[in-house]
Amino acid sequence: MKQNITLLGAGLVGSLLAILLQKRGYQVSVIERRGDMRKTTVSAGRSINLAMSVRGWAGLELADLRKEIEEIAIPMFGREIHPVEGNTIFQYYGKNKEAIYSVSRGELNKKLIELAEQNGVQFIFNKRILDVDIDTNTLTIEDTLTKEVSIDKNHELIIASDGAFSALRNAYTKKDRYNYNQFYIEHGYKELHIPAGPNSSFLMEKNALHIWPRKNYMLIALPNIDGSFTCTLFFPFEGNPSFTSLKTKEEITDFFTTQFPDAIALMPTFIEDYLQNPTSSLVTVKCEPWTHKDKSMLIGDAAHAIVPFYGQGMNAGFEDCCQFIEILDASEDKNWKTIFEAYQKARKQNGDAVADLALNNFIEMRDKIASPAFLERKKIEKELGILFPNVFNSVYEMVSFSHTPYSIAINSQKAQDKLLENIMQEGDFDSNISDPIFKTKLNQWMQEYTVEINQITASLI
Ligand SMILES: Cc1cc2nc3c(=O)[nH]c(=O)nc-3n(C[C@H](O)[C@H](O)[C@H](O)COP(=O)(O)OP(=O)(O)OC[C@H]3O[C@@H](n4cnc5c(N)ncnc54)[C@H](O)[C@@H]3O)c2cc1C
């Protein structure tokens, strides 16, 4: 029986999985290309915070870390939309005022590494995996400090949690009949900063995810516990306006003053931040298979890198960990080939689905979100959830506030579009809802909707 497990990458997913496996009696080593982040400071422009929702919390709960992270998490009950002309609009995310939580990615990662180490996981820092021989589980490793390259043979079992540009996945792509798809969107992102006010006060609504939707681009901001906000500008690389077109201080100032007037009033360093912070690209990766024989597998971004517009990358990765552990715990003979296959069967279609959900949500966030029709639709969705609590959950709620498989959530979208179109075509929902004729129609549409959702669920589970 295999007892030694080598994880590649000590990011969020690798560190969580290391804790879960070590607690089950495996001896886990994690090889990480960066130095120990507990001893280094985060470089400027790389301090992003993440939105954690129920799937992420479930992973932390499994590792007994939920309480500790809750203390450094800020609930965001809705979106605060900032139109160009001012007058912000607040929209609750869920019908029961559920929240997603802003958490510092660095702090979370450090706490996961700390707990893993306390449980006996061995971390090997400053070692970059250059290549993997997937049939012998032999690693080619570079020491990132000395640049020395070594060969490390015969790892019993390898799990790659080495992110969007995984070395193991790269080795898989050389296999016969390997399916691999990598897609960059035309937008990149840059981090900007709103500092805290006097006495660590928040200069905007604390318990919200702030969005400045501007059709082809957008700015967002998430709160930090020190009273500041981390802002991210999602902007095209090319065209006008774009990262390429905005170069000089005057161009940057002009653009921000016109497009984000209320934001730059709170950003004393926006020009320096814009000029100094890196511009990063956004990639989606789909690949298959995620596993090789009884030897290795991919997890987290290594298996399914997605764009960040649904706030689900880490959440999906933590859900991978929970389901993998569930399958492992349920396996009596610990046959790794069977375990890997079951894991891939459970997660692959959900990895693809969350990638598509995330791409679709970009258009919603940057373009549709401020339109009256969108706001009306969101309001009706919440009322349907209250009127038909056992039948209707919006796709957003399924993704962020439930454990509904992502594949079911995305496939429910069409049925919800049809239902909402029928309802909105009848005019004002608030006045219609007291009309018996409308109510009869609504009940009929809800019945049809239920049948469709049941069919979708039956076909995917
Ligand atoms: C701008 C932005 C905002 C985001 N917002 C959210 C959000 O709100 N909510 C959410 O759930 N997700 C969000 N995400 C996604 C989230 O960050 C990722 O899904 C998550 O970090 C994936 O974790 P991971 O451990 O799989 O990969 P990573 O976090 O990328 O970790 C991979 C680790 O492997 C190491 N590594 C890489 N290559 C090698 C190698 N060759 N050898 C050794 N080590 C290696 C890396 O140094 C790193 O430590 C966001 C992402 C971005 C870019």
The ligand as an SDF file (V2000), in Angstrom:
LIG
                    3D

 53 58  0  0  0  0  0  0  0  0999 V2000
   -6.9930   38.1630   -9.8730 C   0  0  0  0  0  0  0  0  0  0  0  0
   -7.5000   36.8730   -9.3020 C   0  0  0  0  0  0  0  0  0  0  0  0
   -8.5520   36.8800   -8.4190 C   0  0  0  0  0  0  0  0  0  0  0  0
   -9.0490   35.6820   -7.8920 C   0  0  0  0  0  0  0  0  0  0  0  0
  -10.1230   35.7160   -7.0590 N   0  0  0  0  0  0  0  0  0  0  0  0
  -10.6230   34.5630   -6.5630 C   0  0  0  0  0  0  0  0  0  0  0  0
  -11.7180   34.5790   -5.6690 C   0  0  0  0  0  0  0  0  0  0  0  0
  -12.2430   35.6430   -5.3290 O   0  0  0  0  0  0  0  0  0  0  0  0
  -12.1860   33.3820   -5.1820 N   0  0  0  0  0  0  0  0  0  0  0  0
  -11.6300   32.1960   -5.5510 C   0  0  0  0  0  0  0  0  0  0  0  0
  -12.1120   31.1490   -5.1000 O   0  0  0  0  0  0  0  0  0  0  0  0
  -10.5920   32.1490   -6.4040 N   0  0  0  0  0  0  0  0  0  0  0  0
  -10.0720   33.2940   -6.9060 C   0  0  0  0  0  0  0  0  0  0  0  0
   -8.9920   33.2610   -7.7450 N   0  0  0  0  0  0  0  0  0  0  0  0
   -8.4390   31.9580   -8.1470 C   0  0  0  0  0  0  0  0  0  0  0  0
   -7.4920   31.3950   -7.1020 C   0  0  0  0  0  0  0  0  0  0  0  0
   -6.4500   32.3060   -6.8470 O   0  0  0  0  0  0  0  0  0  0  0  0
   -6.9250   30.0870   -7.6240 C   0  0  0  0  0  0  0  0  0  0  0  0
   -7.9510   29.2750   -8.1230 O   0  0  0  0  0  0  0  0  0  0  0  0
   -6.2120   29.3350   -6.5140 C   0  0  0  0  0  0  0  0  0  0  0  0
   -5.1370   30.0990   -6.0430 O   0  0  0  0  0  0  0  0  0  0  0  0
   -5.7270   27.9910   -7.0330 C   0  0  0  0  0  0  0  0  0  0  0  0
   -4.9730   27.3650   -6.0470 O   0  0  0  0  0  0  0  0  0  0  0  0
   -3.8860   26.2740   -6.4480 P   0  0  0  0  0  0  0  0  0  0  0  0
   -3.2610   25.8850   -5.1620 O   0  0  0  0  0  0  0  0  0  0  0  0
   -4.5060   25.2560   -7.3140 O   0  0  0  0  0  0  0  0  0  0  0  0
   -2.8520   27.0610   -7.3510 O   0  0  0  0  0  0  0  0  0  0  0  0
   -1.8980   28.2540   -6.9310 P   0  0  0  0  0  0  0  0  0  0  0  0
   -2.5140   29.0970   -5.8930 O   0  0  0  0  0  0  0  0  0  0  0  0
   -1.4740   28.9000   -8.2090 O   0  0  0  0  0  0  0  0  0  0  0  0
   -0.6420   27.5280   -6.2760 O   0  0  0  0  0  0  0  0  0  0  0  0
    0.2820   26.8060   -7.0420 C   0  0  0  0  0  0  0  0  0  0  0  0
    1.5720   26.6810   -6.2470 C   0  0  0  0  0  0  0  0  0  0  0  0
    2.4700   25.8630   -6.9800 O   0  0  0  0  0  0  0  0  0  0  0  0
    3.7260   26.4960   -7.0530 C   0  0  0  0  0  0  0  0  0  0  0  0
    4.3450   26.0680   -8.3170 N   0  0  0  0  0  0  0  0  0  0  0  0
    3.9670   26.4050   -9.5660 C   0  0  0  0  0  0  0  0  0  0  0  0
    4.7470   25.8040  -10.4770 N   0  0  0  0  0  0  0  0  0  0  0  0
    5.6340   25.0720   -9.7820 C   0  0  0  0  0  0  0  0  0  0  0  0
    6.7170   24.2390  -10.1690 C   0  0  0  0  0  0  0  0  0  0  0  0
    7.0430   24.0290  -11.4580 N   0  0  0  0  0  0  0  0  0  0  0  0
    7.4320   23.6330   -9.1990 N   0  0  0  0  0  0  0  0  0  0  0  0
    7.1260   23.8080   -7.8750 C   0  0  0  0  0  0  0  0  0  0  0  0
    6.1160   24.6040   -7.4660 N   0  0  0  0  0  0  0  0  0  0  0  0
    5.3890   25.2200   -8.4030 C   0  0  0  0  0  0  0  0  0  0  0  0
    3.4300   27.9700   -7.0080 C   0  0  0  0  0  0  0  0  0  0  0  0
    4.5340   28.7280   -6.5760 O   0  0  0  0  0  0  0  0  0  0  0  0
    2.2610   28.0150   -6.0300 C   0  0  0  0  0  0  0  0  0  0  0  0
    2.6870   28.1170   -4.7070 O   0  0  0  0  0  0  0  0  0  0  0  0
   -8.4690   34.4500   -8.2670 C   0  0  0  0  0  0  0  0  0  0  0  0
   -7.3820   34.4370   -9.1500 C   0  0  0  0  0  0  0  0  0  0  0  0
   -6.8950   35.6330   -9.6670 C   0  0  0  0  0  0  0  0  0  0  0  0
   -5.7520   35.5930  -10.6260 C   0  0  0  0  0  0  0  0  0  0  0  0
  1  2  1  0
  2  3  1  0
  2 52  2  0
  3  4  2  0
  4  5  1  0
  4 50  1  0
  5  6  2  0
  6  7  1  0
  6 13  1  0
  7  8  2  0
  7  9  1  0
  9 10  1  0
 10 11  2  0
 10 12  1  0
 12 13  2  0
 13 14  1  0
 14 15  1  0
 14 50  1  0
 15 16  1  0
 16 17  1  0
 16 18  1  0
 18 19  1  0
 18 20  1  0
 20 21  1  0
 20 22  1  0
 22 23  1  0
 23 24  1  0
 24 25  2  0
 24 26  1  0
 24 27  1  0
 27 28  1  0
 28 29  2  0
 28 30  1  0
 28 31  1  0
 31 32  1  0
 32 33  1  0
 33 34  1  0
 33 48  1  0
 34 35  1  0
 35 36  1  0
 35 46  1  0
 36 37  1  0
 36 45  1  0
 37 38  2  0
 38 39  1  0
 39 40  1  0
 39 45  2  0
 40 41  1  0
 40 42  2  0
 42 43  1  0
 43 44  2  0
 44 45  1  0
 46 47  1  0
 46 48  1  0
 48 49  1  0
 50 51  2  0
 51 52  1  0
 52 53  1  0
M  END
$$$$
